[in-house]
Amino acid sequence: MATKLLALACIGRESHGNLSPRPHYPSMPNYPKGVSVQESSVELGSEAKAVFSVMGMTCSACAGSVEKAIKRLPGIREAVIDVLNNKAQVLFYPSFVNAETIRETIEDVGFETKLIEDEIYDRSTQARRIRINGMTCTSCTSTIESALQAIRGVQMVQVALATKEAEIHYDPKIVSYNQLVKTIEDTGYEAMLISSGEDMSKIDLKIDGVHSDHSMRAIKESLQALPGVQDVNMSLKDNKISLSYKPEMTGPRTFINEIESIGSRSFKASIYPKGGGGRETHREEEIRQYYRSFLWSLVFTIPVFLTSMVFKYIPGIKRGFDTEVVNMLTVGMFLRWVLSTPVQFIIGRRFYSGSYRALRHGSANMDVLIALGTNAAYIYSVYSVLRAATSKDFKGTDFFETSAMLISFILLGKYLEVLAKGKTSEAIAKLMDLAPETATLLTLDDEGNVMSEEEIDSQLIQKNDVIKVIPGAKVASDGFVIWGQSHVNESMITGEARPVAKRKGDTVIGGTLNVNGVLRIKATRVGSESALSQIVRLVESAQLAKAPVQKFADRISKYFVPLVIVFSFSTWLAWFLAGKFHSYPESWIPFSMDDFELALQFGISVMVIACPCALGLATPTAVMVGTGVGATQGVLIKGGQALESAHKVNCIVFDKTGTLTVGKPVVIDKRLLTSMAVQDFNELIAATEVNSEHPLAKAIVEYAKKFREDGENLAWPEAQDFISITGHGVKAIVRNKEIIIGNKSLMLDHNIAIPLDAEDILAEAEGKAQTSILVSIDREVVGVLAISDPLKPGAEEAISVLSTMKIRSIMVTGDNWGTANSIANEVGIKTVVAEAKPEQKAEKVKELQALGYTVAMVGDGINDSPALVAADVGMAIGAGTDIAIEAADIVLMKSNLEDVITAIDLSRRTFFHIRLNYFWALGYNVIGIPIAAGILFPSTRFRLPPWIAGAAMAASSVSVVCCSLLLKYYRRPKKLDKLEMRGIKIE
């Protein structure tokens, strides 16, 4: 899977001409000199695989140079370069080349390389998601990533600024979780575990009534004795027990019953409340912290602002504040000093700690700029106060209002930014809220009769439980209907607007809404195995994964802060020297300032107006909102890479069966050649075919069921002497009539005459690529059934819409040419490849890429995996609850082809917002910094005071997040609303 991300790091990949952008197919072995192909199987010996970390690659050109150098070596079987994850995987023959030689070869190309002992996806690998508090910009994320990647045993690190989370894949045999946490904390950030790879079968229980270690040990021993329990950890301090278990063997209700039955039954157990560990709880706490800090800063800043900006224009009050206390030190100056000091050092201490963390590791972030800017104003103001207090003729100006107002405005901006960022993850919160709090558990006897009902916490549902769902209630877990009929609203999970009919045997999804009937459901996937939990995890993982375009911001942020500091100092120096050498008139200097103070104001303004945060938030916030919106519409996008590729797609390769067509045979036409009653005809053919397992037989039985009024209680007449004739059909005796159902050759073998009307129907059906079935009763052909795998509703219209979007559609199928051409003509696809094996589908994708197309492959995920992996974007359609399709970049939960259009349109809209964010973030800095430096001052006398520059900086981050939030109002293209979603008609 990693290899399919090879070329996405280059933003302008279109410039590659006719080169295939994804050269990841196995190469032919590079046999050493003297070894022939015939000798190779004997001489070369067994293969070995090595995985290398290759640092410094930035685009597919880098990957190409590395791949080329490796393949020049003797004994190389295959080389695959993953530019995004900075890895190279090499298959080679150890008898001719070794891993050290390969490593040295890569380093000779110019990239730092080290051998990785275990693969990322080895079973021994563990994945952890960790919350990291204290990050403010992309410089922070880069510092943490670099520190973690330097640890031996860490295989992959993704740090997301928007969610303040990190996902780490590591080998527990080499490095421990505690080492990871220590490394993060050593960089100056707080780390907290969110989840581990074992969460699929883990639960925390709260135990009441435990007062000693002995009791806790007794509970632990009892739980460990239960079948299916893998691990038990206890905490007497929190009265908590954590269990890892096999959900198919046991579950939380079993644990609670076991705990409550121990000893004198004095213990009570319940699901441990999630409390402060969740993302939303942390976000709310962060919002409260910024809000409190901002309010406290206002308490001190407003008086500072009034004494420096307002009261000096009120004569009576002005005289009071201008009263000299010691020498030239006035009451106003002293009050401003006292009031601004808590703002600078207590309320603003977060900026000092952030700066220290960054500088200690050789990087610089936004906190450094704020700390430098506010300290410059504060320290100069303190200097002015001390000079005034010790001199009888010093006339200086203080800038205490600058430092205090700067910190207040930045805290306001941070508060608004965190508030806005919280809304970017609302989609996940809404998905998590779909699960009902309680469920009705049924106890059935051996005959299926209800013995008892009990309302339980939905988290206590175990596999194979029978759950009752009444009208208006939510389905508590994934499962299938064992009794009842109803319609279920699945729009909140799949995006399907219309309620879906459910009857015995149909699957249901947890979190969906039962509309009008009572259902009994057998639970199959519960807890973190459920479709809802998988969707939440997939969306969370997608929001962690960086889009390749994010590297652009990362590269800029690395140099941004140091350049701003240099430019700020240069601005101060230029204005100061210009003043000293009288390069501008003295009238330019504002009243109560001198040339040094004017220069200082310009320098501080430059330092605080620059905003690296807006650049860092441009991509991840848009990706967060885009993936969240997609999830609510049944379009699951696996991260920024998929989004970036999807918006460039100009060619889509469709599989036929299950993608363009329904995927199973359906009777679409019936012609009776006699005056026989339709009901009798249906009864006889169903009674015969119900004994066969052939897909066509099942289609006939399903067709007959539609005309029965007795619903589930189907009982067909008994068939005697049933015979299945392979490749031809079936025959049996039903109601003393000889029934023969099959193809033309079966009728001819039994010397049954085929009427001319039937011959015409057969010829017509063949032209439409339909399968015709003849029905004979007592050796007379009485009817013809036409069976086909029909087109999905709206397939033709969807292909037409794609054409208007300038996207070329191609069909590649393993079916025969006749059927393929018929379906292609019906939907309007001009290019067809038929009778293609799975690997040939992948080769076709590769050919299209070589022609310069950005290719999406749409398949049902069953036999399309090679092509899904080969394509720039793999879309698995009709996944339903099976959303964890590894080969796909985008998973479409419904079978509607319109979701293909939605996925591409959403990716285009998301990338439009990403571009808009970058345009604003870059434009703001490009325009704002020169204005703050005083470029307009000579001609207009306009200058930007530092506190206004700080407010502008805070507003820039908020505006970027708000621009991303506009994606929440995304609506699918209006063209789709006009589609005639026609059903499959049965005549």
N, C-alpha and C positions, 0 to 999 in steps of 0.2 A: 504493500500500500504506500509505503514511504516513497517508493520510486516514482509514483505518479505525480509527485509534486515537483519533479526535477526542474522544469523550466519556468515555473511561475514566478521566480524571484525577479525576473526581468520585466519591468513594466512595459516596455515597448517591444514585445516579442515579435510583433508583426514584421519587424525589420529583418527577420532571419531568412526571408526569401523562401526558397523551396526546401530548406532544411527541415526535417521533422523535428518539432520542438520537444519530442519525448523519446529520445534514443535509449529506451530501457529494455529492449528485447535482447534475449541471450545472443551473444556473439559466437561465431565459430571459434573453436579452440585455436590458439596460436601455437602450432606445434613447433618444438625446437628443431634447429637444423639437424638433419640426419635421422629424424623420426618421421616416417611416412604415415599417411592416414591409416593404412592397413595395419601398421605396427602399433598404432597409438593405443589400442585397447589393452595391449600386453605391456607396452613399455611405460605408459604414463602412470599407471597405478591408480590408486584411489584419489578422490578429490578432497580438497580442504577448503574451508571458508574462513575468511578474515574480514572483520569489520573495523574500519578506521575512522577516527574523528579527524576531519580535515577543516581546519580553521582558516577563515579568510576568503572563502568563496562567496561571491556576491551575485552571480548570474549564471546562466546556462553556458556562456562562453568559458567561464572558469571551469565549470563541470566538464565541458568538452575537452579542454586542454589536459585535465587530470585523467579523464577516461582514455584519451589518445596515448598518453605517456604510459599508462598501465598496460594497455593492450600491445605495446611494442615489446614488452618483456616476454621471454619464452615461457611456455607452460601456463598461460592465462586462459582459463575456460570462459569466464564472464566477468565483466566489471560494470557495476551499476553505481552511479553517482547521485546522491540526494543532496542538492544544493541548499535546500531550505533547512534541513536538520544537520548540515555540515558533516555528512557521512559518506563513506565509500564502502561498498560491499564487493568483495572480490572472491570468485571461485577459481582455484588454481590447483596445479599438480605439484605437491611438495618435492617430488623427485627432481624438479627442474628449477623451482623458484621458491623462496620462503617469504614469510610475512615481513621480515625486517628489510629485505631487498625492495619489496613493494612500498614499504613506508618511506625508505630513502628516496625512491623514485618520485613519489608524490612531493616530498620536500624539495627535490631538485626543481620541480615546476614552480615552486615559490610559496607553498602553503605549509603551515605548521601542522604536523600530523602525529597522531599517537594511536597505537593499537588498542582497540577495545576488546576485552576478553569475552564478554557475553553480549548477545544481541539484545536489542531493546525489548523485543516481544518474547524473550525467553520466559519459560514458566516460573523461573526463579525471580523474575523481575517483580517488584512491587511498585504500585502507583499511589502517591499521596497527594491530596489537595490541602494546601496550607493557607490560612489567612495571614496576611502580612500587614501590620499596621504601621503607619508612618511614611508611606510612599507618597510623593507629591508630583513627580513628573517622570518622563521616560529615562532620565538619568538614574533615578532610583532603581527602576526595573533592570536597567543594564548592569548596575553595580551588583545587584542580588544574583542575576543570571550568571555573571562572570564568576562570582564567588562560589556558587553551587557547581558550575560546570568544571571548576578546577579540582573538585573532589574526585578521587578515584572511586569508581563504582557508580557514579551518577551518569545516567545514559541520556536523559532528556530533561530539559527544564523549560517551562513556559510560565512567564510572569505577566499577569494582566493588570495594568494600572487601573482600568475602569472598574474591575471587580475587587481589586486589592487581594488577589488570590494567586497562588502558584501551584502548578501541577508538576510533580517531580517523579520521574521513573528512575529507579535505582536498583542495584543488586544488594539485597540485605546480607549476603555473605561477605560483602566487601565493606559496606558502609551502613551504619544504623540510622534510624530515624532521629535519634537524639543528636547525632552528629550534624544532621541537616539543620535541625532547629538551632543548634549552637552556632553554626556558620551564619545563619540568617541574623541571629541576635548579635553576633560579633560585628556584623556590618552596621549595626545600630538600629535594627528594626525588631518589632515584636512579632513573634510567630505563634500561631495557634492551629492545631490540627482540625481540619473540617471533615475529611473522610479518607478512608484507606481502601485498597482494592478488595478487602474482604467484606465490604458493606453489604454485599448481595445476600449474606446469610448471618446478619449480626443484629442483636437487639440489646437494649439496655433496660433493666428492670429496677424499680425502686422497691426496697424492702422496708416495711414498717414493723416495729416490734423487736428489732435486733439491737442488743445492748452489749454484746461481747464478741471477741474474736472467735470464741468457741462456737457460738451460734452461727456465725457467718461461715466458718469452716464446715459445719454440719450441712448447711444449705449447699455449699459448693460441692461437697462429696456426693450428695443426693442428686444434684443436677448432672454431675459428670458421669453418673451411672446410667443416665437415660440414653437410649439408642439414638444416634444421630448428632449428639452434642460433641463438638470438636474442641472447644476451648471455653474455659470459664475464668473470668477475672473479677475480683471483688474489691470494693472500696468501702471500708467500715465508716470512714469519715463522711462520705456522701450517702451511705446506705444504698449503694448501687452495685448491681451485678451485671457484667457485660458477657453475653454468650455468643459464640459462633457455632452455627449448627447447619445441618443439611435439611432444607425446608421440605424435601419430599419424605422425610422420615419423622419429623417432629415440628413443633412450633411454639409460639409464645403462650398459648392457653395451657399446653401441657406443662410448661415450666411453672406457670402461676399455680396450677392445681397441685403440682409436686411440692412447691414451697409451702403452700398453705396447709398441706397435709402432714408436714413434718412435726414430730414431737407432740406438744399439747395444742397444736393448731393456733398458736399465738401470733404467727407471722402473717402479714398481709403483703401481697405483691401487686404491682401495677406497672404499666408502661412508664418509663422514666420520662418526665417532661423535658422537651427539647431545650427550653430556656434560652440562654444567651449564646448558644453555639451557632445559631443560624445566621445566614448572610443578612437577612432583613433586620434582625435584632441588632447586629453590629452597625448596620447603616443608620438605624434610628438613633443609636447611642452617639455615633459620629455627628449626626445632625444636631442632637441636643448639645454636644460639647461646643460646636462652632457657634450655635445660637447663644449659649451662656457666655462664651468668650466675647462675642460681638456686643451683647448687652452690657457686660462689665466694661468693655472698652469705651462704649458710649458714655457711661457714667463719668468717666474721667476726661474723655475727649471733648464732649460738648462744652464744658467750662473752659477748656484750653482754647477751643475755637472762638468762643464768645469774647474772651479776654484779648485775643490777638487780632480778631477780624471785625468784631461788632462794637464792643464797648469803646474802642478808640475814636469812634465817630459820635459818641454821646458825651458832650462836654463835661458834665458833672461827674459821671462815672470815670471818664478818662483821667481827670485830675487825681481821683483816688488811686487808680492803678498806677499812675505815673509817679506817685509819691516815692521818694528815694528812701531806702531802708539803711543801706550801708554804702557810702560813697555813691557810685552811679547805679547801684543795684536797686531796681524798683520793685514795688509790691507785685505788679503784674508778672514780671520776669520770674520772681521767686515762686509765685503760685503755679505758673506754667511748668516750671521745673519739677515741683512737688507732684503735680497731677499727671505729668507725662511719664514720670519714672516707672510707676506700676504698669502702665501700658507697654512701655518698652521692654521691661525685664521680667515681668510676671505674666501678663496676658500674652506677650509676644515671645515667650520662652520657646514655644514650639518651633519658631524659625531659627533660633540659635541651635537647638538640638538637631534639627534637620540639616543645618549647615555643617555642623561638626561631623555628623555621620558621613555626609558626602565628601567633605574635604579629607577626612581620615583615610578614605579609600581612593583618593586621587581623582575624584570627579567633582563636578559642580552642578547644582540644580537651582530651582527657582528660590529656594530658601536662602541660598547664598546671596542672590541679588537683593532680596528684601532685607536681609540682615545688614548687608553693606550699605544699602541706601538709607535705611532708618538710622543706623549707627552714625553715618556721616553727618546727618542732620542733628542727631541728638548730641554727639560729641562736640560738634562745633558750637551748638547752643550752650552746652555746659562750659565750654571755653569762654564764651561771651559773658556768661553769668559770673564766672570767677574773675575775669578781667574787670568787669563792671564793679564787682565787690572790692577789688583791690586798687582801683584807679579812680582818680577824681575827675579825669577828663576823657575817659573812654566812652565812645558812643557806638555801640555795636547792636546788632539785631539778633534775636534768637529765632530758631526754627523748630521750637518744641511742637508747634501745631503740625508741622510737616511730618515728623515721626509718628505722632499720636494718630493723626488722621489717616496716614498711610496704612498703619496697622489696622485701624478700624475698617477702612474700606476693603482691605485685602481679606479680613475676616468675614465681612459681609459677602464678598465675592465667593469665598470658599464655602460659606453656608449655602448660598444659592446654587453653587456648582454641585455640592454633595446632594442637595435637594433634587436637582435636575437629574443627576446621575442615578439616583435611586429610582426614578421613573423609567430609566432605560431598561431596568430588569423587571418591570411590572409583569411582563408576559410570564416569566417563571413563577412569580408569586401567584398569579391567577391560576396557572396550571396546578400548582401545589394545593391550592384551595379547592380544587374540583373534587378531591376525595371526600366522601361523606364521613362524618365523625362516628356514626354508629351504623350497625347492620343487624338484620334479623336472622339469627341462626336457627335452622330447622334441624330437628332430630327425626330421622325416618326409620321405620321398621324395615324388615327384609322385603316387604311387598311394596315399599315406596309410600306408605301412609304416614302422615305427620303425627309424631308422638308428642312433640313439644316445640314451643317457640321461645327464643330467648334473645333479648336485645343486648348486643355486646359492642365494645369498642372495635371499630373497623380494623384497627391495627392488630387485633387478636385473631383475625381470620387466618386459617391454615389451609393448606392444599387439600382438595377433595371435600371441603365443607360445602354444605348446601345452604344457600342464602335465598331468602325471600325478598323480592323487590316489588313493592306496591306502586300503583300509578302515582306519578309526581315525585317519586324518590329516586335518588341516585344509585347507580349500580356500584356496589361496594368493592368488587374485585374483578379481574379478568376471569372469564370462564365460558361455559356454554350452557344453553337452556336445556333443562331436562323435563320441564313441564310448563305449559302456558303459551299464550300468544300475545304479542304486543307490538308497539312501535317504539323505537328508542331514538332519542335525539342525540346524535354523535357529533354535532357541529363543534362542540368545544374541544374535541380531540382531533377529528379528521377534517373539519371544515365543511363536511357534507351538510348542506342547508336543510334537506328534507329528512324527516324521521324515517328510519330504516325498519322495515318489517322484521320481526324476530319470531321464530317458532322453534319447536323442539330440534335440537342439534345445532342451531346457529350459535356463533360465538358473540360474546358481548365484551365491551371494554369498560374497565373500572373508571368511574368519574362521569360516565354518560348518564342521561336522564331518561328514565322510563316514562312513557307518555300515557298510555291508556289501558294497560292490562296488567294482571298479576303474573310475575315470572318466578320460577324457581331455577336458580343458577348453581352449577357446580363449579367451585373455584379451582382454577388451574394455575394461575400465576398471581402470587400475593406479595405484598410488601415491596421491596426494591426490585423484584423481578417483574412487576406489572408494567404494562405499556406506558402508563402515566409516569412512573418513576424513570423508565428508560428514556422517555422524551425529555424529562427535566434534566437528566444527566447528560444527554446528548447536546441539549441547548447550552448547558453550563460549560461543557467541554468545548463547544463551538465558539463560545465567547472568550475562552482562554486562548484559542489558536489565533496567531497573528496572521493578518493578510500580508502577502509579500510587499504591498505598497507601504505597509507600516515601517519597513526598513528605511524608507526615504526619511521619515520623521526621526527614526533612531539615529541615522547618520548625521542629520542636522543638529539634533539635540546634543550630540557628543561635543560639538565645537561651539554651540550657540552661546552658552553662559560665559566661557572664557572670552569670546569675541566681544560680547556685550560689556564685560568689565573693562576690557582694553579700550573699547570705543567710548565708554563713559569717562574713563580717566583722560582720554585724549580730548574729549569735549570740554571737560573742566580746564585742562591745561591750555587749550586753544583760546577759550574765552578769557582765562586769567591773563595769559601773555598779551592778548589783544588789548585788554584793559590797562595793563602795566605800560605798554608801549603806545597807549593812546591811539590805537588803531580805529576806534569808534568814538563818537562824541560822548561826552560825559552826560549829556541829556538822556542818553539811552538807559542809564542806570536808574532804577526806580528809587523813589524817596525812601530813606531809612536803610538803604543798602550801599555797599561799596562794590568795587569790581570783583573782589574775591568772592563775596557772597552771591553775586549774580552768577558767576561761573560755577559755584558750588550747586546752586539751584538747577542749572542746566545739567550738570553731571549726574545729580541725584535723579532727575526726571528721566534721563536716558536709562539709568540702571533699573528703575522700578517700572517703567512702561513696557520693557521687553518681556515677552511672555512665551516661555517654552512649553507651558502646560497646554495651551490651545493646540499646538502641533501634536503633542502626545495624545490628546483626546480625540483628534479628528477622525481617526480610523476606528479605534475600539468601541467608541460610543455608537457610531453608525452600525457597526457589525452587531453589537448587542441588541439594538432595537430591531434591525433587519431580521436577524435570526429568530428573535422573539415573535415578531409579527408573522414570519413564515410558519412557526410552530403552531400558532393559533389557527392557521389556514390549512393545516395538514401538510405543509411543505417544510421538511426538516433539513436544514442546510448545515453541513458539518464544518463550519468555520469560515474564516476569511479567505482561505485559499479557494474554496469552492465558489464563494461569492465573486471573487476577482475573475476567475475563469469564466463563470457563467455569463457575466455581462458582456464578454467578448464573443460568445458563441454565434457563429454564422452558418453552421451546418449541423443538423441533427440526424443521427442514424437511429431508426426505429427497428426493433424486433417486431415480428408479426404476431405470433401466437401469445395471447395474454397481454399484449401491449396495444396494438391497433385493433385486435379482435378480443372477444370476451374471454377466450381461452378454454372453452369447453363446448362440445357439440350441443346444438339446440335444434329441435324440430322447428323449421321456419315456414313450412308449407305442407299441406295435406290435400290430396285430391282423391275423392271417392269415384270409382268408375261404375258403381251400381247404386241401387236405391236403398242400400242398407242403412240402418239407423246409425248416426254418428256415435251415440253412447255405446251401442253394442260393439262397434268397430274398435273403439278405444279400450273397452273391457277385454276383448279377445287379444289385442296386440300386447297390452300391458301384462295380462296373465301369462303370456308366453315369454316375453322378454324379461320379466322380473326374475327369472331363474338364471339369467346370464350376467356375467361381470363385465362384459364389453362396454366401453364408453358410449357407443351408439345405442346399445340396449338401454343403458341408464337414461339417455336423453329421451328415448321413446316413453319410458315409464314416467319420467318427470312431466313429460308433455301430457300424458293421460291423466295424471294427478290433478292437473289444473281444471279438469272438467268434472271432478268429483266434489260432492258437497259435504262429505263426511270428514273432511280435513285430515286429522292425524290418524284416525281409526280406519286405515285403508285395509281392505281385505279383497284380494283379487280372486277370481274363480281358480279352482285347482287345475294345474296343467299336468297331464299324464304323458308318459313316454317322451319326456323332453330330451332332445338331442341338439348339441351345439356343433355346427359344422365349421371348423376353423377356416377363416378367410372368406366365408360365404354367407352364413346366417344361422338361423335356428329353426327347429320344427317341433311341434308338440300336438297333443290332442286336448282341446279345451271345449267343454260342453258338447262332447261327442262330435266336434268338428276338427278336421285336420287343418292346422294352421302352419303355414310355411312363410317365414319372413326372411328376406335376404336380397342378394344382388341378382342381376340378370342371369348369370351363369348358373346359379342355384335353381332358378326356375327351369331353365333349359335342361339341366341334369335330371330334373324330375318330370320332364316331358309336359311342362305346363305352358300353354300357348300365351304369348304376350300380345295383348291387343295393340292396335295401331295408336290409340290414344295414349297408352302407357309408353310406347316407343317415343312419341313426340315429347312427352313430359321428361323422359330420361335424357333426351338430346338437349332440351332446354336447360335442365339442371346442370348437365355437364358443362355447358357454355358458361354457366355462372359459378363454376368451381364448387358445386354442391354435390353431396353424396346422396344418391337416390336409393331408397329401399322399397322393394316390391312386397306387397302383402297378398298372399294367396289363401283363400278359405275353400276347403274341399276342392282343391286343384283348379280354382278359378281366381285370376288376379282381380281383386276387388278395390285395391287402392295403392297409391304411391305416396311415400313420405320423403320430403326433401330435408336433409339434415346438413347443417353448416355450422362452422364456428363464426358467428356473425360479428360484424363490426361493432365496436363500442359506440354507444350513443355520442354523437358530436364529433366523431373522429374526422370526418370529411371537413367539417367547419373548422376544427382545430388546425388542420394542415393548411387550410386557406388563410387563417389568421397568421400563422407562422410565416407564410409567404409574404404577407403584407408587412411583416417585421423584417423583411430582407434576410430570412433564414431559409437555407436550402434543406429540403427533407429527402431522406434516402431510406429505403426499406431493405434490410438484410435479414434473410430468414433461412431456416433449414428446410422449409417446405418446398414442394415441387414448383416448377416454373409456371405451370398453368394456374394453380391456386394463387401464387404470389402475384402474377400479373393481373389477375382478376381483382384481388384486394387493392392493389396499387391503383388500378384504373378507377376503382370505386371511390377511393379517398383523394385522388388527385396527385399521387406521388409518381414522378416521371422516371426516377432512377431506381432500379430493382436489382438486387443480388439474391439469387435463390440457391437452394441446395447447399448452403454454406454451413460448415461445421463451426463449433464455438471458436476455435483458434483462427479460422478463416474470417470470422467477423472481426476479430481483433486486427488481423492484417489489413482488412478493408479500412478500418479506422486509421491505421497507420498510413495507408496510401493517401487518404484525404488530408491528413496532417502534413504530409510531404508536399501537397499541392498548396499549402498555405492556409487551410481552413482551421478554425478553432472548433473542435468537434465535441458535441455532446452525444452520448449513447443512452438511449432510453430502452430499458428492458425490464422484465419481471424478476430478475435476480436469480432465476433458476439455473439457466444454462448460459447466461450472458456475462458471467464474471470476468472472463478474459477481456471482453470488449469494454465492459464498464471500467476496468482498471486501465486499459489502453487509452481510453478517451480522455480529453482534457477535463470533461465533466461527466461523471457517471451518474445517471438518474435511475433509481429503482422505483418502478411504478407499481401501485397496488399492493404496497407492503402490508397494509392493515396493521396488525399488532406486531408483526415481525419487523421492527424498525432497525434492528441491529445488523443491517446488511453491510458487511465489511467492505465489499468492493465498490459501494456507491458513495459518491460525494454528496448527493442530494437524495433524500428518501421521500417519495410521494405516497402518503398513507392511503389515498383513494386511488381508484383505477381510472379516474377521469383524465383524459389527455389535456384538458384545459389547465390542469395543474402544472404541466410542462411550461405552458405559456406564463402562468403566474410566477413560477420559479425564475424564469429568465427576466421577466419584467421587474420582479422584486429586486433581483440582483442589479439590474440596470439602474433602478431608482436609488438603491442603496449606494451604488458607486457614484451616482450623481451627487448625493449628499456628502460623500467622502471628498469628492473634488471640490465641492462648495466649501466644505470645512477647511481644506488646505488653502483654497484661494483666500478665504477670510483670514485664517491664521497667519499666512505668509504676508498677505496684503496689509494686515494690521501692523505687523512688525516693520515691514518695508516703509510704510508711510508714517507710522507713529514714532519710530525712533528718530528719524531726521527732524520731525516737528519738535519732539522733546529736546533735541540737541540745539534748537534755536534757528533752524534754517529759515523760518518765516520772520524771525525777530527783526532783522535789519530793514525789511521792506514794510512790515505791518505792525511792528512793535508787539506782536502776539507771542506770548510765551506760555508754556504749559507748566503750571506749578506742580511740584512733586506729588501732592496729595491727589490732584486731578489725574496725573499720569498713573498713580497707583489704582485709582478707581477704574480707569480705562483698561488697565491690565487685568483686573478682576473681571470686568465686563466681557473681555474677549473670550475667556474660558467658558463663561456662562453662555455666551452667544453660540459657541461651537456645540455645546451640549444641547442647547435648545434647537439648533438646526437639525441635529440628529434625531431629536424627539419628534420632529415633524413627520418622521417615517411612521410613527404610531397611527397616523391618519391615512396610511396607504390603503388604497382600494384597488382591486384587480382591474385590468383594462376593461373599459366599457364594451369593447368588442365581444368579450366573453358573455356579458349579460344579454347580448343580442343573439347568442347562439341558440339554435333550435335543438335543444337536447332531446332528441326523439328517442322513444323507447324501442325495444325489439318487438315488432308486431308479429302476432301469430294469427295466421289466416285459417 
